[in-house]
Amino acid sequence: MYPLNAWYAAAWDTEVGRTLLPRTICGLPVVLYRTAEGAPVALADACWHRLVPLSLGRLDGDDVVCGYHGLVFGPTGRCQRMPAQETLNPSAAVASYPVVERHRFLWIWPGDPAKADPSLVPDLHWNDDPEWAGDGELIELDCDYRLVLDNLMDLTHEQFLHSDSLANDELSHAEPDVEHDEDSVTLTRWMHGIEAPPFLDMQLKRKAPRFEGLVDRWQIIRFTAPSTVVIDVGVAPTGTGAPDGDRSAGVNGHVLNTITPTAPGKCLYFWAFTRNYHLGDQGLTNLLRQSVSRVFGQDTTMLHAQQRAIVAHPDHEFYNLNIDVGGMWVRRIIDALVAAEQGRARTHPASLAEAAAHTRRTA
C-alpha cells in the first residue's frame, strides 16, 4: 500500500560515504555509497549472479565487488568484470535507482526511472536554509508508515500522550481548518490567549526571558504525498499580531517529517526540528533535538503497541472521530496514487463522510 513513483528518503547525507550502506525502500533492498568524487549511488542490493547482497562486499574505486564470487558492478549497475572469464554476459547488471541529494537527505525513486523528476522531491528546505537552524534523527519503526502519518496529522494526541511537554486542553476544542487537493492536505489550528505548554514556553523564555502571560499558539500541518509532513509550530504573546502574520515577538519552528516504508509493518522515520531564532546557539540546537527525540520516543512506544494490536485483531473495523479528518484525507490520497499506478481509476471522495467510510474499510 505505497506508491512507487515517488521520492523517498533513504538516508541522512552524513550516513552515506565510502562504505556500503544497506537499506530497504518500499520492499526493495538497496545499497548506497558515494563515488570518489562524492556522488551518491543507489544499486539493487542483490548480485546478478546468486542474489547475494552486494552490501556484504566492498568498494574498489567507484565499483562494488561482490563478496561471494567477486563480480564487479559499476555505479550504473552494469557488470564490469567476472571471475575466471573475459567475456561478460550482456545481461549481467543490477538495477540502478535514481538518487537525489537534497535538504540533507538522499532521496530514492523506486518506481519507473523515466518518471523520476527531481523537482518532485518534497520541499524540506528549512533543513539546510541559512535562515534556519536545527537537527534531527532517524527512527526505525516497527509499524505501518500510515500510522505515523495518522499520528502527525492529528496533534490532539499531544494533550494526552505528551502531557508533560506539549499539552493544552484547548487542543481538543480548537476546530481546525482543512484544505486538500489530489496530492496534499493542510490542517491549520490556532489557539488564542492560552498558557504556553512547557516545550514552547521554554523556547519563548530563551528569546524573551522576562515574558509572562498568555500566548497565541499555532499548528499548521502540511502533508505532501506520499509520506512527507511539515508542521509549522510556535507561540507568540497574545496581542502581538501572530494570527495576522507578525510572528516576530514569538518563537517559530518547523517539524520536518518524512517516512519511508520498508516492508509491511515497518518503516524509516526521518525527522528534524528547525527554528528561525538564536541561529548560532548550538546548545539550544542540541537541547531541542533531545527534547523532540524524547517526545518522539513516546510516540514510538504508542505506535509499536498500536501495530501489535492491529496484527492481533485483523478483522477490527476502525471508526473515525472529528480529530481524524486530516489523516482520513491523507489515506484517501495514498490509496488514489496506488490505484493509479495499478491501472485502476484514481478517485477522491465527494464528501468527508465518504472519506471516513473508506478509511474504516482500509485501516
RANORLIN-V786305 format. One record per helix or strand. SS is the DSSP state (alpha for helix, beta for strand). FROM is the first residue (numbers start at 0). LEN is the number of residues. If there is no record, write none. Layout:
ss={SS/SS}
from={FROM/FROM}
len={LEN/LEN}
This chain:
ss={beta/alpha/beta/beta/beta/alpha/beta/beta/beta/beta/beta/beta/beta/beta/beta/alpha/alpha/alpha/beta/alpha/alpha/alpha/beta/beta/alpha/beta/beta/alpha/beta/beta/alpha/alpha/alpha}
from={6/12/20/27/39/53/57/62/71/77/84/92/95/97/104/112/117/124/132/144/154/168/176/183/197/214/227/241/250/265/281/321/351}
len={6/3/5/7/5/3/3/3/2/5/1/1/1/5/5/3/3/3/9/9/7/4/4/11/10/10/10/3/13/10/31/20/11}
